[in-house]
Amino acid sequence: MEDVWNGLLDHFEARADYFRIFDRYRMRPDSWLQVEALATLLPLAGSRIRDLRPDHHGCDVWLATADGEWWLMVQSLLTSYAGAGRDARPTVISVEQVAREMDKLSGLAMLSGGRGALLLAAFPFGPEPRERDEWKSQLLRFEAKGFALSGLRTVSLRPERECRIYMFA
């Protein structure tokens, strides 16, 4: 599955202009991410992916491979970093919400004999070392839920501002 996950990450890394638009207007791209993930995975259906379904029993993208079922959650989160302003939602709250959703997804996947995965686009990030350290500690929440980092891509939004796209499986 590593090659499938890497293919997804490569696809999103190549769509940097879209992430710049989402950043400019401080929009979460959840629906767009889900549609793009489906469009990227669909050509693999029939060869490496035996079955593929959107919005299946609580997950954004369900896929069956020779290795079993994968329940993919597609999420984005806007951080309170990189000069987000006083009214920005604290990053810790956004991360906790995603972690709760991951718990739910893991339970559903386990009941069916499958495995959960998370595609996460998080932005914006700036060069501030304190923000980077705090974000690293936030990522530990995902690892504590049993999700290992399978891949990471970084998209430059503008000078000293970036988006990070993670794959946890």
Summary of the structure (lengths in Angstrom):
residues: 169
radius of gyration: 15.7
end to end distance: 9.4
largest distance: 48.9
contacts: 533
relative contact order: 0.18
helix: 43%
strand: 33%
